[in-house]
Amino acid sequence: MYDIAVASAPWPALVLARAATEGDLSAARAQMGFSLAWHIIVACLGVGLPALTLLTEWLGIRRNSPALQLLARRWARAMGVLFAVGAVSGTILSFEMGLLWPGLMGRFGQVIGLPFALEGIAFFIEAIFLGIYLYAWDRLPPRRHLLTGIPIVIAGVASAFFVVCANAWMNQPRGFTLRDGKVVHVDPWAAMLNPASPPQTVHMILAAFMVASFLTAAVYAVALLRGRRDAYHKAGFAIPFAVGAVVAPFQIVVGDWAARFLAEFQPAKLAAIEGVYRTGSHVPLTIGGIAVDDRLKYGLEIPNGLSLLVGYRADTVVQGLDQVPRSQWPAVTGVHWAFDLMVGIGFFLLALGLWLLLAWWRTRRSGGELLDRRGSRLLLALVALAGPASVVALESGWTVTELGRQPWIVWGVMSVRDAVNPAPGLMAGLWLVLVVYAAMTVATVYVLRRLARGTAVPVAPQESDVRSYPVV
């Protein structure tokens, strides 16, 4: 019902006076989801690419290899571009937190402000040393220059840690007391270091290294498939792929840890992930399937699989969705498929790493070249596919984390509906953000392609011996 004064007001004033609609809530969720999905890719490259660059530079110095030094130099330029783009998308996200979700930030800002403040400090440290690293490339001795890149890696990992701690708090809120609807007795450290922080932060940081590694390797795998078999492209493929292959088995173990955490602390989310509607023992593990009539149908069931994974016993009791009100059920089909996709891609990447290890072992025994062996083209084609696949797994993992928490924005404390901005017009913001991100995507791809071709900047002194290398 409108007030008489509002009803008689001019049309613009009437629009501004209306409350947010269901469409506005959907627009706010879509805008935040799209912004996070875009930023997380750049953020992962910002965490993983500096480590790859430093590793390559160190190998180039140790082996006195112009190809490796060129590779590190070009990756460093890409780091600078991605850092700038990430700063823009991160700033957009910080504004969206306040503009779209004032209910969350207004009530709990003092609780979760600490990790955001620490992330800001890490961001500035990363920016300072990135500037030094890029500017001092030809102005410092090689080994001293290498040392200036170490704070970039540390600060990038720290930034990811602090931001994910804030998200982990939304899954396991701690460090405050609600009294008459007001937040009292705030303990920011307890809030930041909540039970969800260890599995979520480790899982995210390893995911960042995997995405950066497999995406980078995919670029050079395509070049190798096109016949560019020089030392530059072989190193550009081998170094990041080896890093990704090493990280993959650790990520599988950490993923299992994270799933067991859900069984204890967020059983409703685990029930949605696995499509468990009724509490019981001897619960099967279902791969695929669609939620129909409070059942997960048409999937492949592994008898007792979920009970065995959760408690190592077939009679382990797994809590189902019947233990929570239906209004608090996440979207089972979406969460379940996102989880299956993430796990499936994870094992695909693990298998590629094992293939690389086997091929390397056979090559050492025969004394041949790794990428000249029979079957190398298939391996390269699969690695080219692994780059985009790693991004899909990343986005699927965040879908599970966020969609599986619905309808809560703070688990068990505040719903998404209660946190959204009640003002109208949020749909306009969604369209604006889509236009901005489309422009940033085009600009980023354009600049990175020019950097890859070596046409955007002059050739550096250490690149003079490798001018003839074809580039990606």
N, C-alpha and C positions, 0 to 999 in steps of 0.2 A: 504494500500500500504506500502511495506517495503522500507526502505532506501537501496541504493546500497550496503553500507558497511554492513548493517545488513543481506541482502540477501546472501552475499558472506561469512558470518561468519560461523564458525563450528556449528554443530547441537546444542550443549549445550548452546552456546551463543545465538543462534536463539530462543530457547525456552524461555530463560530469557528475551529476548527483546520483545516478543509478549505481546500484551495487554490482559487483562482479558477477557475471553469469557463469553457467556451467561451461560455456565455450571459453570464457576467460581462464578458468581453471585448467582446461585442457591445453590452451595456448601457452600458459605459464609452464606447464609440465613439458610440453613439446619444445619450447624455447630452451629450457634448462637442459633437457636431454640432448638436444642437438648441439648446444654449445659445449657440453661435456664430451660428447662423442667426438667432436672435431678437435677439441683442445687436447684430449688424452693421447691422440696419436702424436702430435707435436711434442707434448710433454715427455712421452716415452723416448722419442728420438733425442730430446734434450738430456735425458738421463743416460742413455746407452751410447750415443754417438761419441761423446767426449772420451769415454773409456776406450772405444775402438780406435779413435784417432791417436791417443797417447800410446796405446800398444803398438800401432803401426809406426809411429814416429820413433819409438824406442827400438823397434826391430830395424828400422831404416838406419839409425845411427850405429847400432851394433854391427850390422852387416855392411855398412857403407853403401847402401842401395839407393840410387837415384829414383828408382821406380817407387819404392816404399815411401821415400820422403815426399815425392810428388803426390802420392795417394793421401798421405797424412795432411799435406797442405790443402788439398782440394776438399777433404772432409772438414777441415777446420773452417774453411770459408762457408761451407754448408751449415756448420754449427752456428756461425754468426747470424745467418739468415733465419734459421729456425728459432734461435733464441729471440730475435726481434719479433717474429710472428707469434711465438708463444707468449711473449710479454703482452702483446695486444689482446690475444684471445683470453689470457688469464685476467687481464684488467676487465674485459667484458664480463667474465664470470663473477668477479668480485662485485661489480655493480648489480648484476642480476641477483646475487644473494640478498642484497638489501632491498632492491626494487620489487622483486617477484615474491620474496618470502619474508616480509617484515614480521610476521608472527613468530617465525623461528628466531631471527636475529634479534628482535626486540626483547624476547623473553630469555633466550639462551646465549646471547652474544658474549656476556661476561664469562660464561662457562667454557665456550669453545674458542675464545679469542686468542688464547695462548699459542696453539699450533699455527694459526694464521700469522701471528706476529713473528714467530720464529721462522716461518717460511719466508716472510718478507726479508728478514736478515740474510737467510741463505741465498735468496734471489739476488740481493745486492752484492754479496760476496762473489757469486757466480758471474755477475755482470762485470765487476771490477777485474777479476782475473781473466775473463774471456777477452776483455779489451787489451790487457797486458799480453796475453798469449798471442793474439792476432797481430798486434802492433810490433811486438818484440821478436818476431820470427827471424828477421835478418839482422837484428841488433844485439842479440845475446848469443853466447856460445851454445851449441846444440843441446848439451846436457842441462845447462842452466835453464834454457828455454823450456825443455821438457818438464822441469820441476814446476814451472809456472802454470802448467795445465792440471796438476794434481788437485789444487783447490776447486777447479771447475767440476771435476768428477765428484769430489766429496760434497760440494754444495748442491749439485744436481740430485744426488741420492738423498741428501738431507731434506731438500724441498719436497721430494716425493713422499718421504717418510712423514713429514709434518702434515701435509695436506691429507694423506690417507688416514692419519690419526684422527683428524676432524671427522672424516667420513665414518671411521670405525666407531666414534662416539655416537653417531646417529644410529648405529646398530646395537650398541651396548652403552646407553647413557649412564654416566657415573659422575661423581664429583659435585653434587648439589643436592639440595632438599627442597621439595615443593611444599610450601606452607600457605594455605588459603590462596592457591593459584600463583603465589609469588616464589621466585627462586631465592633461596637463602643458603647459608653455609657453603659457599662456593669453594671448591678445591680444584683449580685449573689443571694441576699436575695429575690428579687422580682421573680427571675427565679425559685428558690427553692419553694417558697410559692405561686405557681401559682394557678389559679382557680381549676385545676384538682387535686391538692394535697389532700385537705380534703376528698373527696369521695373515691379516689383511696387508700390512706393510711389506712383509717379506714376499708375499704372493705378487703384489703390485710391482715391486722393484725388480724381481726376477722377470716378470712379464715385460717390463720396460727394456731390459737387456735383450730378451728374446725378440721383441718387435724390431728394435734397432738393428740387431744382428741379421735376422732373416730378411728384413726389407733391404738392407744394404747388399747382402749377398745376392738377393734376387736380381738387383740391377746388373751386377757383373755376370751373373749366370746367363742373362739374356745376351749380353755382349759376347760371352764365350760361345754361345750357340750360334752367333752370327759370324764366328770365325776369328774373333780378336783374341788370339792365343798368346799374346805377349806377357811378359812378367808383370806388368802393371795390372792387367785385368785378372790374371790368375791370383795375384795377391789380394786384389779387391774382392774376389770371391772367397778365397780360402780363409782369410783371417776372420771376417765376421761370421762365416758359416761355422768355423771351428768353435768360436765363442758361443754361438747359439746352440750348437750341439752339446757343448759342455753344460750349459745352463738347463737344457730341457729335462734331463732326469731329475734334477733338484726341484724343478717346478712341479713335476708329477708328485713328488713326495710332499711338498708344501701344500699342493692342492688337496691331497688326502687329509693333511692336518687341518686345513680350513673346513673341509666337509665334516670332520669329526667335531670340530668346534661348534658347528651349527647344530649337530645332534644334541649337544649339551645346553647351548645358550640360545639358539633360535630354532627350536624344533619345528615351528610352523613353516619357516622358510625351507628347511630341509624336506618337509612333507610336500611342499609345493614343487620343489626341484625334482623330486622322485615320484610325484603323483601318488602319494600315500594318503588315502582318504580316511582309513580306519586304523586305529591304534592296534598293534598286535605284534606277535613274534613270527618268525619264519617268513619275513616280508621279502618278496622277490625284488630283484633289480630290473627295472623296465627301461629298455632302450627304445627311443621313439615313442610313438603313440599320441593319441589325442584325448583330451579330457571330455568325456561325455557321460552325463547322468551320474556324476560323482564317482566316476571310474576312469582309469587310464586305459583306453582301448586301442587295439591294433598295434601294440608295441611288442617287441621281443622280450620275453620275460626269462630271467635267469633265476631259477628257484633258490630261495634263501639268500640271494646275492646281497641285498641291502643290509639285512641283519648281520651277515658275516662281515661286511665292510665296516659297519658301525661298531660292533662289539666283538668281532672275531668268533662269534657263536651263532648257530642257526636259530637259537631260541632268544636272541637279543630282541627286546621289545623296542619298536620304533614308534614314536608318537605320530599320529595322523592328524589330518585337518579337522577331524571330529572333536578335537579338544579345544578348538577356538571357534568363536562365533563366525557364521558364514560371512558376515559383513567385513570380517578381517582376513578373508582368504585372498591371497595374491592370485594373479592370472596364471593358473597352473600350466596350461599348454605353452604359453610364451616362455615362462621361466624354465620349464622342463626342457624344451627344445634348445634354448640358449645354453643351458648347462651341458646337454649332450653334444652340442656343436663345439663348445669350448674343449671338452674332454677329448672328443674325437680328433680335433686338430692337434691337441697337445700330444697325443700318441702318434699321430702322423709325423710331427716334427721330431719326436723321439726316434722313430723308425729311420728317418733321414739321417739323423746323427749316427745311429748304429751302422747304417749303410756306409757312411763316410769312414767310420772307424775300420770297418772290414776292408773297404777298398784301400785305405792307407796301409793296413797291415799286409795285404797282398802285394801292394806296390813295393813296399820295403823288401819283401822276400824276393820279388822278381827283378828289382832294380829298375823298373820302368817309371813312367810319368803317371801321376794319379789321374789327370784329366784326359790322358790319351788312351786309357783302358777301354775295353769294350763295355758298353753300358753307360759310359760317362755322359752321353747326350741325354739319356733318360734321367740320370741323376740331376743334371743341370736343369732339365725341364721341370722336374719336381721341385727343385729349389726355387726356380722362378715363380712357381705356384705358391711356394711356402711363404714368400714375403706377404702377399695379400692375405693369405690364410691366417698368418699370425695376427694381422690387424682384426680379422673377423673374430678370432678367438678372444682377443682383447676386448672388443666391443661386446661380445657375448658374455664375458665374465662380468663386465660392469652392468649389463642388463640383469644378470642374475642377482647381483648385489643390490641394485636399486629397485627393480621391479619385484623382487622377492621380499622386499621390506614393506611393500604397499599393504594397507593404505596408510602406513605410518611414515612420517618424515623423521620423527624421533621414535624409535621402537618402543611401543607401549605407553608413550607419554603424550605425543602430539601427532595428530593426523595431518596429511598433506592439505586437506581442505581448510583446516584451522590455521595453517601457516601462510596461505596464499594472500597476496595483496587484494583487498576487497575493492579496489578501484577498478573501473571499467576500462576498456580499450587495450587490454593486454594482447589481443590478437594483432593489433598494429605493430607492437613490439616484436612479435614473432616474425612478421614479414620483413621488418627492417633488419633483424639479425640475419635472416636467410640471405638477404642481399649483401650484407657486409661480409659474411663468410664466403659467399660465392666469389666476391671480388678478391678476398684474401687468398682463396685457393688458387685462382687463376694467376695472381701476381706471384705467389710463392713458387708454383710450378714453373712459371716463365723464368724467374730469376735463377732457380736451381738448374734449369736446363742450360742457361747461358753460362753459369759457373762450370758446369760439367764440360761444356765445349771449350772452355778456356778463353771465351771471347769477351767476358765481362771485366776482366782485370788483366794487367800485363803479366808476362811470364816472370817468375821470380828467378834469382840467380841459381838456386839449386835445381831449377827445372830446365835449365838450358840444355842439359844432356838428354832430355827425354821429350824434346819438342815433337819428335816424329811419332810418339805413342798415339794411336787412335784412342779417343776418349768416348765415354758413354754419352 
